[in-house]
Amino acid sequence: MLIPKYWAQYKQRFELRETPNKPSKQATIKRYGWSDISQSEALSHAKARVDDAHKRWQAGEDILRRERREEYNASNGIPIREQIISEHFFPNSDFLISKTSNNSLSKKSSNTHLIVTRNSYGAQVANVDNIAIIDVDAIDLFAQLYPEDYANFGMEWFWKDALSSKVFDSDSSDYYLKLWARNDSKRSSMKPQVIGFIIASIVIASVITWLGLSWIWLIAFMVVIMSYLWQQASKKEKAIKQENKQKMITMVESINPYMTDLLNKRVASHTNEQFRLYKTPAGFRIIATHDIISPSDSVVEEWFAYFHADANYVRLCQSQQCFRARLSAKPWRMNEVENNNLARDIPAKDFWFAEDSGIDETDAQHRKELAARQQWIADYDNYAKNYRACHYVESIVGKEVANNSKPQASIEDFVHWHDSACQVNKGLEMA
């Protein structure tokens, strides 16, 4: 797994003097550095990367001046930049070895290595090296089930907006429907058209008046007609809304059996496989429990494609050589954020490691944000106890596994740990 323990960032300003052929120019180059050995090694690495970028800049290359923070670092060559909270080792036996970032422990007896990190928005995340976890977003399943609706009504925008803040279930259909109506011109109200017709009728009546014709009865007739049309428009709009709400509920409820059917078909044709299915706020989580496996294995690539795994998740797993699972709530889904008891964004996203690195700690604003970060984490972790990250649905087992195979102890231990960390079996709100 590519999850360094130590991080640093370093920046330096350079100037290229004017020559007869080229004008002078300046550049401030910032780079991150990382290490599993020490903070000073991480800082040395950052300086070396700045030096390398400087040489390429001097040679005329158009370089990236300031390295940016990205949540999914699949293509920029930078490992997962997340604070390590703890490490665990699951041997293929009946005991568990673990350590925190403050302790040291030999890894020789470990079959499965797990690192818990805090991600860019503050949630705790499990990173495991050889137990396959597949993250599936409902939006990707919806595109498979309802391709016409997905294409015609801008559903990618809709689901991303809806699923960013609401749990994906039929109880939230009113919320989804409101969002859909905002982006769906085919289901827009008839009332604006009726209003326009009324205005046009008034103009016509004014012309009649100007010509000295009898218009009182005409106006009375038009008012009656417009009232009737308005009532009909309201009834039609109400009927369309109810029809769309039922369709929305049907769409949402169809996702669960679709995923279960995919799993059943998979184990029917691959009888040596076994999976645990979990419901997440925005989709599903699948854990393969029949054997340990590397993220680079061709079977994993096959699973990702077959189950329509989230594309960003797939790239990150393959790039960082680990599987990931969020253990705690997304802050913006928590009631405490809505009630302003907790800020939506974690402070010091870009320099959380500054307290241990070569960054100038005399910056009062940095020190203030680092202190605010620690307080935010304490509050978040306390509030997050009131939410679960997912809930267990069922296990789907192939015949060969059911008849002949005994689960590896490391997988059993990890699943037990995962379910406990995610508070799977507690009757809590998902977030």
C-alpha positions as CSV (number, residue, x, y, z in Angstrom):
1,M,0.0,0.0,0.0
2,L,1.3,3.5,-0.9
3,I,0.2,5.4,2.2
4,P,3.3,7.2,3.7
5,K,3.4,8.0,7.4
6,Y,5.2,11.3,7.1
7,W,4.5,14.3,4.9
8,A,6.0,17.7,4.3
9,Q,5.8,20.5,1.8
10,Y,8.4,22.8,0.6
11,K,8.3,25.9,-1.6
12,Q,11.1,28.1,-3.0
13,R,11.2,31.2,-5.2
14,F,13.5,31.2,-8.2
15,E,14.5,33.8,-10.7
16,L,15.9,33.4,-14.2
17,R,18.0,36.4,-15.2
18,E,17.5,38.2,-18.4
19,T,19.6,37.2,-21.4
20,P,20.0,38.7,-24.8
21,N,17.5,36.1,-26.1
22,K,15.1,35.7,-23.2
23,P,13.6,38.1,-20.7
24,S,13.9,37.6,-16.9
25,K,11.2,35.5,-15.2
26,Q,10.3,34.3,-11.7
27,A,8.6,31.2,-10.3
28,T,7.6,29.9,-6.9
29,I,7.6,26.1,-6.9
30,K,5.9,24.1,-4.2
31,R,6.1,20.3,-3.9
32,Y,5.0,17.7,-1.4
33,G,7.4,15.1,0.0
34,W,6.7,11.9,1.8
35,S,8.5,9.1,3.7
36,D,7.8,6.0,5.9
37,I,11.0,6.7,7.8
38,S,10.9,10.2,9.4
39,Q,9.6,13.7,9.1
40,S,13.0,15.0,8.1
41,E,13.2,12.4,5.3
42,A,9.8,13.7,4.0
43,L,11.1,17.3,4.0
44,S,14.3,16.2,2.2
45,H,12.1,14.5,-0.4
46,A,10.0,17.6,-0.9
47,K,13.2,19.7,-1.4
48,A,14.5,17.2,-3.9
49,R,11.3,17.3,-5.8
50,V,11.4,21.1,-5.8
51,D,15.0,21.0,-7.1
52,D,14.0,18.6,-9.9
53,A,11.1,20.9,-10.9
54,H,13.5,23.9,-10.8
55,K,15.9,22.2,-13.2
56,R,13.1,21.4,-15.6
57,W,11.8,25.0,-15.4
58,Q,15.3,26.3,-16.2
59,A,15.4,24.0,-19.2
60,G,12.3,25.7,-20.5
61,E,9.7,23.1,-19.6
62,D,6.2,24.3,-18.7
63,I,5.9,22.8,-15.2
64,L,3.2,22.9,-12.6
65,R,4.3,25.6,-10.2
66,R,2.3,24.6,-7.1
67,E,1.2,21.1,-6.5
68,R,-2.4,20.9,-5.6
69,R,-4.3,18.7,-3.1
70,E,-6.5,16.1,-4.7
71,E,-8.8,13.6,-3.0
72,Y,-8.2,10.9,-5.7
73,N,-4.5,11.0,-6.6
74,A,-4.7,8.4,-9.3
75,S,-2.8,10.2,-12.1
76,N,-0.5,12.8,-10.5
77,G,2.0,10.3,-9.0
78,I,1.4,11.4,-5.4
79,P,0.4,8.7,-2.8
80,I,-2.6,9.1,-0.6
81,R,-2.0,12.2,1.5
82,E,-4.0,11.3,4.6
83,Q,-3.2,11.3,8.3
84,I,-2.6,7.8,9.6
85,I,-4.8,7.1,12.7
86,S,-4.0,3.5,13.4
87,E,-2.7,0.3,11.8
88,H,-3.9,-3.3,12.3
89,F,-2.6,-6.7,11.3
90,F,-4.9,-9.6,10.7
91,P,-2.9,-12.9,10.8
92,N,-4.3,-16.1,9.4
93,S,-5.0,-17.3,12.9
94,D,-7.3,-16.6,15.9
95,F,-5.5,-13.5,17.2
96,L,-5.2,-9.9,16.0
97,I,-2.1,-7.7,16.2
98,S,-2.6,-4.0,16.0
99,K,-0.7,-0.8,16.6
100,T,-1.2,2.9,16.6
101,S,0.9,5.5,14.9
102,N,2.7,6.1,18.3
103,N,3.8,2.5,18.7
104,S,6.0,0.2,16.8
105,L,5.3,-3.5,16.0
106,S,6.7,-6.2,13.8
107,K,4.7,-7.0,10.7
108,K,6.3,-10.4,10.1
109,S,3.3,-12.5,11.3
110,S,0.7,-10.5,9.3
111,N,-1.5,-11.8,6.5
112,T,-3.6,-8.7,6.0
113,H,-2.4,-5.2,6.6
114,L,-5.0,-2.4,7.4
115,I,-4.3,1.3,7.8
116,V,-7.0,3.6,9.1
117,T,-6.6,7.2,7.8
118,R,-8.5,10.5,8.0
119,N,-9.5,11.6,4.5
120,S,-9.6,15.1,3.0
121,Y,-13.1,15.9,4.4
122,G,-12.4,14.4,7.9
123,A,-14.0,10.9,7.8
124,Q,-12.1,7.8,8.9
125,V,-11.2,5.4,6.1
126,A,-10.0,1.8,6.1
127,N,-7.2,1.0,3.6
128,V,-6.6,-2.8,3.3
129,D,-4.0,-4.5,1.1
130,N,-5.5,-7.9,0.2
131,I,-9.3,-8.1,1.1
132,A,-11.3,-6.9,-1.9
133,I,-13.8,-4.1,-1.3
134,I,-15.9,-2.9,-4.2
135,D,-17.6,0.5,-4.0
136,V,-20.7,0.9,-6.2
137,D,-22.6,4.2,-6.6
138,A,-26.3,4.0,-7.3
139,I,-25.9,6.5,-10.1
140,D,-23.8,3.9,-12.1
141,L,-26.5,1.3,-11.6
142,F,-29.2,3.7,-12.5
143,A,-27.4,4.4,-15.8
144,Q,-27.6,0.6,-16.5
145,L,-31.2,0.2,-15.5
146,Y,-32.7,3.4,-17.0
147,P,-30.4,4.5,-19.8
148,E,-33.1,6.7,-21.5
149,D,-34.0,8.6,-18.4
150,Y,-30.4,8.9,-17.5
151,A,-29.5,10.4,-20.9
152,N,-32.7,12.5,-21.6
153,F,-33.2,14.2,-18.3
154,G,-29.6,15.0,-17.2
155,M,-29.8,12.3,-14.6
156,E,-26.0,12.3,-13.9
157,W,-26.3,15.9,-12.6
158,F,-29.4,15.0,-10.7
159,W,-28.1,11.9,-8.9
160,K,-24.8,13.5,-8.0
161,D,-26.7,16.4,-6.4
162,A,-29.3,14.1,-4.7
163,L,-26.9,11.5,-3.4
164,S,-24.4,14.0,-2.0
165,S,-26.7,14.8,0.8
166,K,-29.5,12.2,1.1
167,V,-29.6,8.5,1.8
168,F,-30.6,6.5,-1.3
169,D,-34.0,5.1,-0.4
170,S,-37.7,5.5,-1.2
171,D,-38.3,7.6,2.0
172,S,-36.3,10.4,0.3
173,S,-38.3,10.3,-3.0
174,D,-39.9,13.7,-2.3
175,Y,-36.4,15.3,-2.1
176,Y,-35.3,13.5,-5.3
177,L,-38.5,14.5,-7.1
178,K,-37.9,18.2,-6.2
179,L,-34.4,18.1,-7.6
180,W,-35.5,16.2,-10.7
181,A,-38.3,18.8,-11.4
182,R,-35.8,21.6,-11.3
183,N,-33.8,20.0,-14.2
184,D,-36.6,18.4,-16.2
185,S,-38.1,20.7,-18.8
186,K,-40.4,18.0,-20.1
187,R,-42.3,18.0,-16.8
188,S,-42.5,21.8,-16.4
189,S,-45.6,23.5,-15.2
190,M,-48.4,24.7,-17.6
191,K,-49.2,27.7,-15.5
192,P,-46.7,30.1,-17.2
193,Q,-48.4,29.3,-20.5
194,V,-51.8,30.0,-19.1
195,I,-50.6,33.3,-17.6
196,G,-49.2,34.3,-21.0
197,F,-52.5,33.5,-22.6
198,I,-54.3,35.7,-20.1
199,I,-52.0,38.6,-20.8
200,A,-52.6,38.1,-24.6
201,S,-56.4,38.1,-24.0
202,I,-56.2,41.3,-22.1
203,V,-54.3,42.9,-24.9
204,I,-56.9,41.7,-27.4
205,A,-59.7,43.1,-25.2
206,S,-58.0,46.4,-25.0
207,V,-58.0,46.6,-28.8
208,I,-61.7,45.8,-28.9
209,T,-62.3,48.6,-26.5
210,W,-60.3,51.0,-28.6
211,L,-62.4,50.1,-31.6
212,G,-65.6,50.8,-29.6
213,L,-66.9,47.3,-29.8
214,S,-68.8,45.5,-27.0
215,W,-66.2,43.8,-24.9
216,I,-67.8,43.1,-21.5
217,W,-69.2,39.8,-22.4
218,L,-66.0,38.8,-24.2
219,I,-63.9,39.5,-21.1
220,A,-66.3,37.6,-18.9
221,F,-66.2,34.7,-21.2
222,M,-62.4,34.7,-21.3
223,V,-62.1,34.9,-17.5
224,V,-64.3,31.8,-17.2
225,I,-62.2,30.0,-19.8
226,M,-59.0,31.0,-18.2
227,S,-60.2,29.8,-14.8
228,Y,-61.1,26.5,-16.2
229,L,-57.7,26.2,-18.0
230,W,-55.9,27.1,-14.8
231,Q,-57.8,24.4,-12.8
232,Q,-57.0,21.8,-15.5
233,A,-53.4,22.8,-15.5
234,S,-53.2,22.4,-11.8
235,K,-54.8,19.0,-11.9
236,K,-52.5,17.9,-14.7
237,E,-49.4,19.2,-12.8
238,K,-50.5,17.4,-9.7
239,A,-51.1,14.1,-11.6
240,I,-47.7,14.4,-13.3
241,K,-46.0,15.0,-9.9
242,Q,-47.7,12.0,-8.4
243,E,-46.8,9.9,-11.4
244,N,-43.2,11.0,-11.3
245,K,-43.0,10.4,-7.5
246,Q,-44.2,6.8,-8.1
247,K,-41.7,6.4,-10.9
248,M,-39.0,7.7,-8.6
249,I,-39.9,5.3,-5.9
250,T,-39.9,2.4,-8.4
251,M,-36.5,3.5,-9.7
252,V,-35.0,3.7,-6.2
253,E,-36.5,0.4,-5.0
254,S,-35.3,-1.4,-8.2
255,I,-31.6,-0.8,-7.4
256,N,-31.5,-3.2,-4.5
257,P,-32.8,-6.3,-6.3
258,Y,-30.7,-5.4,-9.3
259,M,-27.5,-5.5,-7.3
260,T,-28.6,-8.8,-5.5
261,D,-29.3,-10.3,-8.9
262,L,-25.8,-9.3,-10.1
263,L,-24.3,-11.1,-7.1
264,N,-26.4,-14.2,-7.5
265,K,-25.5,-14.5,-11.2
266,R,-21.8,-14.0,-10.4
267,V,-21.6,-16.8,-7.8
268,A,-23.8,-19.1,-9.9
269,S,-21.1,-18.9,-12.7
270,H,-18.2,-18.6,-10.2
271,T,-19.0,-21.1,-7.5
272,N,-15.7,-20.6,-5.6
273,E,-16.6,-16.9,-4.8
274,Q,-18.4,-15.4,-1.8
275,F,-19.5,-11.8,-1.1
276,R,-21.0,-9.8,1.7
277,L,-23.3,-7.0,0.5
278,Y,-23.8,-3.7,2.4
279,K,-26.0,-0.8,1.7
280,T,-24.3,2.6,1.8
281,P,-26.0,6.0,1.8
282,A,-25.3,6.4,-1.9
283,G,-25.1,2.9,-3.2
284,F,-23.5,-0.4,-2.1
285,R,-20.3,-1.9,-0.7
286,I,-19.2,-5.4,-1.5
287,I,-16.6,-7.4,0.3
288,A,-15.2,-10.6,-1.2
289,T,-14.8,-13.0,1.7
290,H,-13.7,-16.3,0.0
291,D,-10.0,-15.4,-0.3
292,I,-7.4,-12.7,0.0
293,I,-6.4,-11.0,-3.3
294,S,-4.2,-8.2,-4.6
295,P,-5.8,-5.0,-6.1
296,S,-3.7,-5.7,-9.3
297,D,-5.2,-9.2,-9.8
298,S,-7.1,-9.6,-13.1
299,V,-10.1,-11.0,-11.2
300,V,-10.4,-7.7,-9.3
301,E,-10.5,-5.8,-12.5
302,E,-13.2,-8.2,-13.7
303,W,-15.3,-7.6,-10.5
304,F,-15.0,-3.8,-10.8
305,A,-16.4,-4.0,-14.4
306,Y,-19.1,-6.5,-13.6
307,F,-20.5,-4.7,-10.5
308,H,-20.1,-1.2,-12.1
309,A,-17.7,0.0,-9.5
310,D,-17.2,3.8,-9.1
311,A,-14.6,4.8,-11.6
312,N,-12.7,7.1,-9.2
313,Y,-12.5,4.4,-6.6
314,V,-11.2,1.9,-9.2
315,R,-8.4,4.2,-10.3
316,L,-7.4,4.9,-6.7
317,C,-7.3,1.2,-5.8
318,Q,-5.2,0.4,-8.7
319,S,-2.9,3.3,-8.3
320,Q,-2.4,3.0,-4.5
321,Q,-2.6,-0.8,-4.4
322,C,-5.2,-1.0,-1.7
323,F,-8.9,-1.3,-1.2
324,R,-10.8,1.4,0.7
325,A,-13.9,1.7,2.8
326,R,-15.3,4.8,4.6
327,L,-15.9,4.0,8.3
328,S,-17.6,7.2,9.6
329,A,-20.1,9.7,8.3
330,K,-19.6,12.3,5.6
331,P,-19.8,15.6,7.5
332,W,-22.4,17.2,5.2
333,R,-24.8,14.4,5.8
334,M,-24.7,14.9,9.6
335,N,-27.5,16.8,11.4
336,E,-24.8,18.6,13.5
337,V,-23.6,20.3,10.3
338,E,-27.1,21.3,9.3
339,N,-27.7,22.7,12.8
340,N,-24.4,24.6,12.7
341,N,-22.9,22.6,15.6
342,L,-20.1,21.4,13.4
343,A,-18.4,23.2,10.4
344,R,-18.9,21.4,7.1
345,D,-15.3,21.6,6.1
346,I,-12.3,20.4,8.2
347,P,-9.7,23.1,8.8
348,A,-6.1,22.9,7.6
349,K,-6.8,20.5,4.7
350,D,-3.6,21.4,2.9
351,F,-1.1,21.5,5.7
352,W,-2.4,19.2,8.5
353,F,1.1,17.8,8.8
354,A,2.6,21.3,9.4
355,E,3.0,20.7,13.1
356,D,5.6,18.1,12.4
357,S,7.1,19.4,9.1
358,G,9.4,22.0,7.8
359,I,6.7,24.5,7.2
360,D,7.2,27.8,9.1
361,E,5.2,27.4,12.3
362,T,5.6,31.1,13.1
363,D,2.6,31.8,10.9
364,A,-0.1,32.6,13.5
365,Q,-2.9,31.8,11.0
366,H,-1.4,28.3,10.4
367,R,-1.2,27.6,14.1
368,K,-4.7,28.8,14.6
369,E,-6.1,26.6,11.8
370,L,-4.1,23.6,13.1
371,A,-5.7,24.1,16.6
372,A,-9.1,24.5,14.9
373,R,-8.5,21.2,13.1
374,Q,-7.8,19.3,16.3
375,Q,-11.0,20.7,17.8
376,W,-13.0,19.9,14.7
377,I,-11.7,16.3,14.7
378,A,-12.6,15.9,18.4
379,D,-16.1,17.2,17.8
380,Y,-16.6,15.2,14.6
381,D,-15.5,11.9,16.1
382,N,-17.9,12.5,19.0
383,Y,-20.8,13.3,16.7
384,A,-20.0,10.5,14.3
385,K,-20.8,7.9,16.9
386,N,-24.4,8.6,16.2
387,Y,-24.2,7.4,12.6
388,R,-23.4,4.3,10.8
389,A,-21.5,4.2,7.5
390,C,-23.4,1.3,6.0
391,H,-25.7,-1.6,7.0
392,Y,-25.4,-5.3,6.2
393,V,-27.8,-6.7,3.6
394,E,-26.8,-10.4,3.0
395,S,-24.1,-12.8,2.1
396,I,-24.1,-14.5,-1.3
397,V,-22.2,-17.7,-1.4
398,G,-21.1,-19.9,-4.3
399,K,-21.8,-23.7,-4.0
400,E,-18.1,-24.6,-3.9
401,V,-17.5,-22.2,-1.0
402,A,-20.5,-23.4,0.9
403,N,-19.6,-27.1,0.6
404,N,-15.9,-27.2,0.9
405,S,-14.3,-23.9,2.1
406,K,-13.5,-22.6,5.5
407,P,-13.1,-18.8,5.6
408,Q,-9.6,-17.5,6.3
409,A,-9.2,-16.2,9.8
410,S,-7.7,-12.9,8.6
411,I,-10.9,-12.3,6.5
412,E,-13.2,-13.2,9.4
413,D,-11.3,-10.9,11.7
414,F,-11.3,-8.1,9.2
415,V,-15.1,-8.4,8.5
416,H,-15.8,-8.4,12.3
417,W,-13.6,-5.3,12.7
418,H,-15.2,-3.6,9.7
419,D,-18.7,-4.2,10.9
420,S,-17.9,-2.9,14.4
421,A,-16.1,0.2,13.1
422,C,-18.9,1.1,10.7
423,Q,-21.5,0.3,13.4
424,V,-23.3,-1.9,10.9
425,N,-25.6,-3.6,13.4
426,K,-26.7,-0.6,15.3
427,G,-30.0,1.1,14.5
428,L,-28.4,4.4,13.6
429,E,-29.0,6.8,10.8
430,M,-26.8,6.2,7.8
431,A,-24.6,9.2,6.7
